[in-house]
Structures are given as C-alpha cells and as structure tokens.
C-alpha cells in the first residue's frame, strides 16, 4: 500500500483524489490549510488530513507527494518536497517564470526521489493515439497541427483571476496544448502570438504560431473568455502527407461532465475512407497518476514526461508571453 500525500484539495486535487481512490494499492492522505475544505475532503475520500505538508511528513510514512496548490505556491512547496527525498508529482503549470522553473528542475535532477510534471494531455487516450499515428508513420510527414482550448473562466477560487498568482489563461490553459506540441515535435525554432489582456492584465485570449525543426507548423488557440453556457472544448487536428487526424471534445463548464462529453475522433488517409477511431475511455488523470506510481515502484525515471521536456514547455510559454508583449516573432 502506497501513502500518497495530496497537497491542496481544490479542483485539481479532488480530480487526483478521485483517481487514487479507484486504485487498490493507494492510501490517500492530504495537506490543506483551509479547515472547511479539509473536513469536507476527509469526509468524501476517507482521508486523514493535516494542516500542512510538514506536519503530514512528520506524522505519516509518505511515499509520494502530489502537489496541487495554486501556481504561485509551487516553487517553495516543490523544493521542500524534493528536499524530503520523496517522489514528487507537480500539477501544471510548473511555475510563473523561467528562473523559477530552472530552480525547480535543477533541484529535481539532484533529488533522491523521482519528479514528474502532471501534463495530463500526454496521457489523454485520443492525444496519445495521435502521437502513435505520428510515430508509426500513419500520418506520413506532418506539416501542420492546430489545437484549441476554449472555456468560460474557472470559478474555483479568487486567486485564479489574479495573473500574478495564476499566470492567467496563457500559463494555465495554453500550457496543455503547448506541452503536447512539445511532446510531438520538441522545442520549436520560433514563436509568434497575438491576443488580448483582460482588465486584470491577464493574457486570457491568445493565438500562437510555432515553427518546429521537423518542418511542421503549429497554431494553438486558448480562450478563457467564452460566453456563459459555452462548453469546455478542446480540439486537435494534425495533417501529414499520408493522412490527417481530427479530434473534437466538448464537456460541461470546466470538465465536470466528462462521462457524457461529445467525442469525435476521425482518421483520414489517402488509401481508405474516413474512419472513426475506436478509443477506450479510461480517465486520463488515472492513467497519468498510475504511470508515475508504477515508475516509483520500479525506481525508473519517467520517460513520458521528463524534467527537461517540462522546462522546454515553460520556455515555449515564455516565448509566447514575450511575443505578446513585444509584437515580435521570438527565436527560441
């Protein structure tokens, strides 16, 4: 039985807890400073809850620390977690600056335990299948990728609306698709972006284009300003000289209705009719967390999400930010 300490029991912490609860070999422990949230979490998940990570580590034999705190608290918390020698999972976005990200990655590389960023798209079954199509040659030479992620602004907590604490849609929303593009093609050569700031100076409306070393060109759109009633939506379209893949997904307001979401996944190839791609739908959060637990069991460093790759995703987001602020194409 593994003791997993979830630090922070907000929206994403509860998503992680639900995945862990379905695993027979996991015992959930939590750290949460807000007593009302802590009591509700303890009742829902049958978990022992401590007011801080430090108190939990003093009282319990913890195997894995899963950090689900607000982004502005990440660096201090993850550095302490890594220093403890435990295996550490950190929810995206990593942090809010390249300098902070480099400190985290340097600490992770010298830590006794394993470290992995929680980049759930790399485990989302349809996205993982698209990577498989690219890797096995089904798509041929890929020339273009288009991704978008459209949502009403989350209402989880007031801190989320403060870009100095969350990074706004640029860091929290666009990071998903930027990271997946990085997973497919590596660090791009250039980035160029346009968008609008909201009244709190958050980049919540962004369209970015990238040129990748393999010759592929990508466009990524992120919107945290969709009107009331608009469903959370994510789409990816990939085009190669042998085929194209198109995935469309629309759920409720902030992904709370995944089981009844609209899913369409079609593969187009030159030598056959368009075909619906059959995909089993295990929970992507489960797959992500199970993967990290298995890596910890085996003592193997995660290869699906590596520290260097996670730092490259941060570099891409920073390049988009610099392009938005300067109006110029940025060379990475």
N, C-alpha and C positions, 0 to 999 in steps of 0.2 A: 504494500500500500504506500502510495506517494502522498506526502503532505504538500499541497500547493497553496502558497500564500498569495492571495489576490490583494493588491494594494490599491484601494479605491474601488467603491462599489456603485459607481454611476452607471450610465447607459452601457458602456462597453464592458465594464466589469461584470455586469449582470449577464451579458451575452457570453462572456468567457465562463462564468459560473454555470450557466445552463449547459454548456458543452461538457465541462468537467463532471457535472452531476450525472451525465449519461455514461461515464466511464467507471467500470467496476473497481479499478485499482487506484482511484484518486479520492483523497480526503480533503475537502475544501476548508481552508482557514482564511480569514480576511483581516485586513487592517483598514479602518475607516474612522476618521476623526469625528464625523457628524454622528451623534448618538442616535438620532431618529433613523437615519439611513442604516446605521449599523444594526439596530434592533430589527428593522424590517428585513434586512438581508439575512440575519441569523435565523429568523423565523422561516423565511422562504426556502433557504438552502440547507437548514440544519447545521449551519457552520458556527464554529467558535470565532468570535470577532474581537479584535484588540484595537485600542485607540491609536496605535502607531505600529509601523513596521518593526521598530526597535524592540518594543515590548513583545511582539509576536515571536521574534527571533530569540529573545531571552527565555520565553516560556515553552516554545514548541520546537520539535525536531523538523525543520523545514527542508524540503528537497529542492523546490523550485519557487522562485519569486516572480510573479506575473504582475507587472506594473501597469495600471490602468488609470492613472491620475491625470488631471489636467496637464496640458503640454508644458506650461511654464514651470511645473514642479518636477519635470522629468530628470533633468541633469543631476540635481542634488540627490534625488532618490535612487537613480540607477547607479550612480557612483558608489553610494553607500551599500547598495545591494551587491554589486560586484565585489566590493571590498570584503563582504561577509563570506565569500567563497562559494556561495550558492549558484545554481544555474539561474539565469535571468532572462525572462521574456519581457520585451518592452513594446507597448502598443504604439502604433504610428500616430502622428508624426514623431520622429525621434526627438526633436527639439526645435528651436527657433532661429538658430544661426549656425553657420559652418564652423565657427570657432568652438561652439558648444558641442557640435556633433563630433568634431575631431577629438575633443577631450574624452567623450564617451567611447568612441571607437578605440582609442589608444588604451583606455582602461580595460575595455573588453578583451583586447588582444593579450594583455598581460594577466588577466584574471584566472583564478583557479577553475571557476565554473564556466559552463557554456553560455553564450549570449546569442539571442536572435531577436530581430525586429518582427513584430506581428504585422506582416504585409499580407492580408488575407486574400487579395486577388490572385496571388501566386498559387493558392490552393483552391480557388473557386473552380468547380469542375469544368464549366464551359471555357473559362480563360485558360485553364491548364490544358484542355483539349486543343485549343488554338495553338498553344506553344508546341504541342505534339505534332500538329499538322505542319507547322513550320519546320520543326526539327527533322521530321521523317521525309520531307520533300514533297508532301501532298500539295503544298501551295506553290512549289517552284521557287523562283527568286522573288522575294517580297519587295514590292516597290512602294507600298503605301499602307498606312494604318491610320484609322480615325477612331477616336474614343470620346465619349462624352458622359458626364455625370451631372444630373440635374436634380435639384432638391429645393424644397422650402427650407428656410433657415431653421436649424435644430433649436429646440426649446428646452434642452436638457438642463441648462444652468446659466445664470447671468455671466459667468466668466467667459463662456464661449463666444459672446458677442464682442469681447474686448480683444482686438487683434494683437495687443502686446502680450496677451496670455495664451491665445489660441493660434495666432497666425492667420486667422480668417479662413475663407474658403481655399485660398492658394495653398496653404500648408495642410489643412485638414481634409479637404475634398480632392483637390487635384493630385495630391500625393499618391493616391491609389493608382491612378492611370499612368502617371509619370513613372512610378516604380515598376509597373508592369511593362511599359515600353522599354525601360532599362533592362528588365529581366529578359526580354526578347532580343534586344539589339545592342545592349551595352550603353556606355556613355556616349551621347551624341556629340557631333562636331560643333553644332551651333544651335542656338535657341532664340526665338523672337516671339514676343507676346503683345497683345493688346487687351484692354479691359477697362473696368470702371471700379473706383473705390466707392464704398458706401459712406454714410455720414460719420462713421467712426473710423474712417481711413482703412477699412479692411478691403483687400482685393477679393471680393466675393463673386466677381463676374470676369472670367479670364478665358481667353482663347490663345493657345500657344502652339507654335510650329517648331519642329525639330528636324535636323538633317543628321542621319546616322552613318557611321563609317561604312556599313554594308551597302549603302546606296539607297536605303529606304528613307521615305519622307513621312513624317507623322504630324497629325493635328489633334490636339487634345482640348476639349472644352469643359469648363467647370462652372456651374451656376448654383449659388446659394440664395438666389433671389426669385425663385419661381413663385408664381402666384398661389394663393390659398386654394387647396384642393388638387394641385398638381402632384402626381405620384412621384415618389423617388424613382428615378430612372437611370439605368446605365446601359450603354451600348458600345459595341466594338465591331469594327469592320476592317478586315485585312485583305489586301489584294496582292496576288502574285501572278507570275506569267503562266501558271498551270491551274490556278483556282482562286477562289475567294471564299471567305467565311464571314457570316454576319450573325451576331448575337444581340438580341434585344431583351431587356428585362425591365419590368415596371411593378413596383410594390406599393405599399401604402405610404403614409407620411413618415419618413425615417426608418424604413426597413422593418416595421413591426409586423408586416403581413407577408413574410417571405413564403409561407406554405401555399398561399393562393396567388402568388405573383404571376404576371404574364411573362412567359418564357418563349422565345422563338430563336432557334439556332439552326441555320441553314448553311450547307456546304455546296458551293458551285464549282464544278470542274468542267474542262473543255470536252471531255470524252464521255460525260454522263449527264443525266438530268439532275436538276437541283434536288437535294435530299435533306430531310430533317435529320439532324444529328441526335441520336438517342443518348441521353446522359442520365445516369442515376443522380439523385439529388441529396446526397448526404450533406450535412451542414458544413459549410466551408470553415467556420470557426472551429468545429470539432476536428476537421482534417488538419488544420494548422497547428492546433494545440497538441493533438495526438502525435504529430510528426516531431514536435520539439520534445515531448516526453519520451518518445522512442529513442531519439538521439541521446538524451540524457541517460537512458537505460544502458545504451551501448557505449557511452563515452565517446561518441562520434560528433565532430563539429558539424552543424547544419550546413548542407550544401545548396539547398533550395533558396535560402536567404542567408547571405554571408555578411559579415560586418563591412567589408569593402564595397559590396554592392549597395548596401543600405546607405553608405556615405555618398556613393555616386548619385543615388536618388535625391539626397539632400542637395548635392551640387546642381542637379537639374532644376530643382525648385528655386534655388538661389539665383540661378541664371535667368529663370523666368521673372523673378522679382526685379532683378537688375534691368532686364529689358523693359518691363512695365514702367519702371521709374525713369529710365533714360530715353525710351523710344528707339533704342538701337538693337541691332542683332548682336547677340553675345556669343563669343567664341569660348568653348569650354576647353 
